[in-house]
């Protein structure tokens, strides 16, 4: 039960704190405007999709277990 409470606390903190993608989007929106920041938003979304695809295909496990494939 103690580990679960720690997990919930970390999950809540992760959800509430903005990450680098949010900070980049806010910075681009303030400096360049909403329309010009859409390229950054699209890039972030594509990067998240790429990470999800790699995770779904278990390619990450292969790279982590094989030093030759990782290098």
N, C-alpha and C positions, 0 to 999 in steps of 0.2 A: 504494500500500500504506500510505503514511503517513496518508492521509485515512481509510482504512478503520479503522485502529487508533484514530484520534481518534473516529470514529463509534462504534466498539464501546465505548470508554471513556465517552463521553457517554451512550450507551444504558444501560450498566450503572449509572451514577450516577443516571440518571432512574428506573430501576426500583427501586433501593435506597432512595432518599430519599422520605419521605412528602410528598405534596402537600397543598394546602389542604383538599381534600375529606377526606382521611384525618385531618388535624388537627381539622377540624370534627366529624367523626364521633366521634373519641376524646373531644373536649371535651364534646360532648353526652352521650355515654354515661357519662362520669364524673360530670357535674353532674346529669343528669336521669334517668339509667337507660337500660337497653337499649330498653325498649318505646317511650319517648318520643323516642328518637333515630331510630326507624325512619322518621319523616316526613322528616328530613334526608337519610337514606340514599335514600329514594324520590325526593326532589327532585334529588339528585346524579345518580342513575341516569337520570331523565328528561332532565336537562340534557345528559348525555353522549349519550343517544339523539337528542336534537334536533340536536346538533352533527354527529352521524354522518349524520343524514338530510339536513341542509343540505350537507354535504360530498358525499354520494352524488348529490345532484341537481345539483351544480355551481352552486348558487346563490351560493356564496362567490366564485366566479370572476366572475360577473356583477356582484356588489356591489363587488368590488375593481377592476374595470375601468371601472365607470360611476360617476362622481362624483355624478350626479343621483340614481341609485338608492341610493347609499350614504347620502346625506343625507336 
